[in-house]
Amino acid sequence: MPLNPSLALILLLLGASPAEHIIMHIPTSEAIRVAQTIAKNEGYDVRNTGKYYFDVLGSTEKPLIAGYVSIGFYISGSIRSSISISETTGQAFDMDSCEIFDYPDLRPFQDRILRLSKARRKTPQELADEVGCSPPRVLTKPVSYSKKK
C-alpha cells in the first residue's frame, strides 16, 4: 500500500520510518515524579525532603543509558537507586539491582508513553538484556511506609 506523501514528509521530519517507534521527551519534572512514585511504592516517605531527594543522572546530550532518562534516588546523601525510565515505553528499572518497577500506579504513565511512541511494552528479560543485567526481578506489590523510615 503506497504511503501518503504528507505522512511520509511528517515521518521524514520526525526522523522515524513508518515501522519505527518514536522516542518521547520525558521532562525532568515528570521523570522525578515517576521516581518518587517508585520510592513510595518501595515504602519510603519521600515527603521527608531532608532525608530523601532525587536528581537527574547524566544529561540530555550524554544520558546514563541511551534511550532512557535516569534519576538518582538518594537517602541522606547516599544513592539508593538509579532509576532509568525508557523514552519509548515508560517502563522503569534499576540496572544495578536489575529490578523492574511494575507497580500498578505506574501503568497510566507507561500507557501514555506507549500510545504516543507507538511502541510495545517490553518483557522484563528484554529490558534486562538492553542494559546487560540479569536475572530481572519484577516488583509489582507496594510496600507500606511503616516498613522503612
C-alpha positions in Angstrom: 0.0 0.0 0.0 1.6 3.3 -1.0 2.4 5.8 1.7 0.5 9.1 1.8 3.0 11.8 0.7 2.0 14.1 3.6 2.5 11.3 6.1 5.9 10.4 4.5 7.0 14.0 4.9 5.9 14.2 8.5 7.7 10.9 9.3 10.8 12.2 7.5 10.8 15.4 9.5 10.3 13.4 12.7 13.2 11.1 11.8 11.1 7.9 12.0 10.1 5.4 9.4 6.5 4.1 9.5 7.6 0.9 11.2 9.7 2.6 13.9 8.7 3.9 17.3 9.1 7.5 18.3 11.4 8.4 21.2 9.4 10.6 23.6 10.8 13.5 25.6 10.1 12.9 29.3 10.5 16.2 31.2 12.8 16.1 34.2 9.9 17.0 36.5 7.8 14.1 35.2 10.8 11.7 35.5 11.3 12.8 39.1 7.6 12.2 39.8 7.9 8.7 38.4 11.0 8.0 40.6 9.1 9.4 43.6 6.2 7.1 42.9 8.6 4.1 42.7 10.2 5.2 46.0 6.8 5.5 47.7 5.9 2.0 46.4 9.1 0.7 48.0 8.0 2.1 51.3 9.8 5.4 51.6 8.0 8.5 52.8 9.5 10.9 50.2 7.8 13.8 51.8 10.8 13.9 54.1 12.9 16.1 51.8 15.6 16.5 54.4 16.3 12.8 54.1 15.2 11.8 50.6 15.9 13.6 47.3 16.0 12.9 43.6 18.4 14.2 40.9 19.0 13.6 37.2 21.8 11.2 36.3 23.6 12.1 33.1 22.4 14.8 30.7 20.3 15.2 27.6 23.4 15.2 25.5 25.0 12.2 27.3 22.4 10.1 29.1 23.5 7.5 31.6 21.8 4.9 29.3 20.9 5.8 25.7 17.1 5.9 25.2 16.4 6.4 29.0 16.0 9.2 31.4 17.8 8.3 34.7 17.0 9.7 38.1 19.1 9.0 41.2 17.1 8.3 44.4 19.2 9.4 47.4 18.8 8.7 51.2 20.8 11.0 53.5 23.2 11.8 50.6 23.8 8.2 49.5 22.4 6.8 46.4 19.7 4.1 46.9 18.6 3.5 43.3 19.5 4.6 39.8 16.0 4.6 38.3 16.1 4.6 34.5 12.9 5.3 32.5 12.5 4.2 28.9 11.7 7.1 26.5 9.8 4.7 24.3 7.8 2.5 26.8 7.8 4.5 30.0 9.0 1.3 31.8 11.4 1.9 34.7 14.1 -0.2 36.3 17.3 -0.1 38.4 20.1 -1.6 36.3 22.3 -2.1 39.4 19.8 -4.4 41.1 18.1 -5.5 37.9 14.8 -4.6 39.5 12.0 -3.7 37.1 9.4 -1.4 38.7 5.9 -2.5 37.5 3.7 -1.0 40.2 0.0 -0.5 39.3 0.2 3.3 39.7 3.0 3.5 37.1 0.8 1.9 34.4 -1.1 5.1 33.3 2.2 6.9 32.7 3.6 3.8 30.7 0.3 3.5 28.8 0.5 7.2 27.7 4.2 6.9 26.6 3.4 3.6 24.7 0.4 5.2 23.0 2.4 8.3 21.9 5.5 6.4 20.9 3.7 3.6 19.0 6.0 1.1 20.8 5.1 -2.1 22.6 5.7 -2.9 26.2 9.0 -4.8 26.7 9.3 -8.0 28.6 11.4 -8.0 31.8 14.1 -10.0 30.0 14.1 -7.6 27.1 14.7 -4.7 29.5 17.4 -6.6 31.3 19.1 -7.5 28.1 19.2 -3.9 26.9 21.4 -2.9 29.8 23.2 -6.2 30.4 21.8 -7.2 33.8 20.2 -10.4 34.9 18.2 -12.0 36.1 15.4 -9.4 36.2 13.3 -9.1 39.3 9.9 -7.6 38.7 8.4 -5.5 41.6 4.6 -5.2 41.5 3.4 -5.1 45.1 3.9 -1.8 47.0 5.4 -1.8 50.5 3.8 0.3 53.3 5.6 3.3 54.8 5.9 1.7 58.2 8.5 -0.8 56.9 11.1 1.8 56.1 11.6 5.1 57.9 
